[in-house]
Amino acid sequence: MNNIVYVYRTFFKSVYVYQDGSETHSRESLPAIFKTLNSKTFVKSGRYIINIECIHKVRKKEITLNNGVLLKLSKKNFDTVRWAVHRYYHDRLH
């Protein structure tokens, strides 16, 4: 089983992107997918569900993932992801 790097929404489908670069398509909505993942390692922001463990770099409203994908986010969504990453690693240490 490959690990999910991120999930994004297109017109009428959701696309799962895995670490090896493969993709799977689904008709589920992002909130439904987020509920089924039910893990603290994922954060939902805008049209993306991102695996926090697969984030390589966070800077200036851009997130670079381990597989080289660059996601550009709005200020609000970027702040959501940034604080989720902070809380994830802070809670992990304690």
C-alpha positions as a Markdown table, in Angstrom:
| # | Residue | x | y | z |
|---|---|---|---|---|
| 1 | Met | 0.0 | 0.0 | 0.0 |
| 2 | Asn | 1.4 | 3.4 | -1.0 |
| 3 | Asn | 1.2 | 6.3 | 1.3 |
| 4 | Ile | -1.0 | 9.2 | 0.2 |
| 5 | Val | 0.9 | 12.5 | -0.3 |
| 6 | Tyr | -2.1 | 14.7 | -1.0 |
| 7 | Val | -5.7 | 14.7 | -2.3 |
| 8 | Tyr | -7.1 | 17.5 | -4.5 |
| 9 | Arg | -10.4 | 18.2 | -6.0 |
| 10 | Thr | -11.1 | 18.8 | -9.7 |
| 11 | Phe | -14.4 | 19.5 | -11.3 |
| 12 | Phe | -16.4 | 16.4 | -10.3 |
| 13 | Lys | -13.8 | 14.1 | -8.9 |
| 14 | Ser | -11.2 | 13.9 | -6.2 |
| 15 | Val | -7.7 | 12.7 | -7.1 |
| 16 | Tyr | -5.4 | 10.8 | -4.6 |
| 17 | Val | -1.7 | 11.3 | -5.3 |
| 18 | Tyr | 0.6 | 8.6 | -3.8 |
| 19 | Gln | 4.4 | 8.7 | -3.1 |
| 20 | Asp | 5.3 | 6.7 | -6.1 |
| 21 | Gly | 3.5 | 9.3 | -8.4 |
| 22 | Ser | 0.5 | 7.1 | -9.1 |
| 23 | Glu | -3.0 | 8.6 | -8.9 |
| 24 | Thr | -6.5 | 7.2 | -8.0 |
| 25 | His | -9.7 | 9.0 | -8.9 |
| 26 | Ser | -12.8 | 9.1 | -6.7 |
| 27 | Arg | -16.2 | 10.7 | -6.7 |
| 28 | Glu | -16.2 | 11.4 | -3.0 |
| 29 | Ser | -16.1 | 15.0 | -1.6 |
| 30 | Leu | -13.1 | 16.2 | 0.3 |
| 31 | Pro | -14.9 | 16.4 | 3.7 |
| 32 | Ala | -16.0 | 12.7 | 3.3 |
| 33 | Ile | -12.4 | 11.7 | 2.3 |
| 34 | Phe | -11.0 | 13.7 | 5.3 |
| 35 | Lys | -13.4 | 11.8 | 7.7 |
| 36 | Thr | -12.4 | 8.4 | 6.3 |
| 37 | Leu | -8.7 | 9.2 | 6.6 |
| 38 | Asn | -9.3 | 10.1 | 10.3 |
| 39 | Ser | -5.6 | 10.7 | 11.0 |
| 40 | Lys | -3.7 | 13.5 | 12.7 |
| 41 | Thr | -1.2 | 13.4 | 9.9 |
| 42 | Phe | -3.5 | 15.0 | 7.4 |
| 43 | Val | -4.6 | 18.6 | 7.2 |
| 44 | Lys | -7.5 | 19.9 | 5.0 |
| 45 | Ser | -7.0 | 23.3 | 3.5 |
| 46 | Gly | -9.0 | 24.7 | 0.6 |
| 47 | Arg | -9.1 | 22.1 | -2.2 |
| 48 | Tyr | -6.3 | 20.0 | -0.8 |
| 49 | Ile | -5.9 | 17.4 | 1.9 |
| 50 | Ile | -2.2 | 17.2 | 2.6 |
| 51 | Asn | -0.1 | 14.6 | 4.5 |
| 52 | Ile | 1.9 | 16.6 | 7.0 |
| 53 | Glu | 4.7 | 14.0 | 7.0 |
| 54 | Cys | 5.2 | 14.5 | 3.3 |
| 55 | Ile | 5.8 | 18.3 | 3.5 |
| 56 | His | 9.4 | 19.1 | 2.6 |
| 57 | Lys | 9.4 | 22.9 | 2.8 |
| 58 | Val | 6.9 | 25.6 | 3.9 |
| 59 | Arg | 7.5 | 29.2 | 2.8 |
| 60 | Lys | 5.8 | 32.3 | 1.4 |
| 61 | Lys | 2.4 | 30.7 | 0.7 |
| 62 | Glu | 4.0 | 27.8 | -1.1 |
| 63 | Ile | 4.4 | 24.2 | 0.1 |
| 64 | Thr | 6.9 | 21.8 | -1.4 |
| 65 | Leu | 6.1 | 18.2 | -1.0 |
| 66 | Asn | 8.6 | 15.2 | -0.8 |
| 67 | Asn | 7.6 | 14.2 | -4.4 |
| 68 | Gly | 8.6 | 17.7 | -5.7 |
| 69 | Val | 5.1 | 19.1 | -6.2 |
| 70 | Leu | 4.7 | 22.8 | -5.4 |
| 71 | Leu | 1.3 | 23.8 | -4.0 |
| 72 | Lys | 0.5 | 27.5 | -4.0 |
| 73 | Leu | -2.1 | 28.4 | -1.3 |
| 74 | Ser | -4.0 | 31.5 | -0.3 |
| 75 | Lys | -2.9 | 33.3 | 2.9 |
| 76 | Lys | -5.7 | 31.7 | 5.0 |
| 77 | Asn | -5.1 | 28.2 | 3.8 |
| 78 | Phe | -1.3 | 28.6 | 4.1 |
| 79 | Asp | -1.7 | 29.7 | 7.8 |
| 80 | Thr | -3.9 | 26.7 | 8.4 |
| 81 | Val | -1.3 | 24.3 | 7.1 |
| 82 | Arg | 1.6 | 26.1 | 8.8 |
| 83 | Trp | -0.1 | 25.9 | 12.2 |
| 84 | Ala | -1.1 | 22.3 | 11.6 |
| 85 | Val | 2.5 | 21.4 | 10.9 |
| 86 | His | 3.6 | 23.3 | 14.1 |
| 87 | Arg | 1.0 | 21.5 | 16.3 |
| 88 | Tyr | 1.8 | 18.1 | 14.8 |
| 89 | Tyr | 5.5 | 18.2 | 15.6 |
| 90 | His | 5.0 | 20.1 | 18.9 |
| 91 | Asp | 2.5 | 17.4 | 20.2 |
| 92 | Arg | 4.7 | 14.7 | 18.9 |
| 93 | Leu | 7.6 | 15.8 | 21.1 |
| 94 | His | 5.6 | 15.9 | 24.3 |
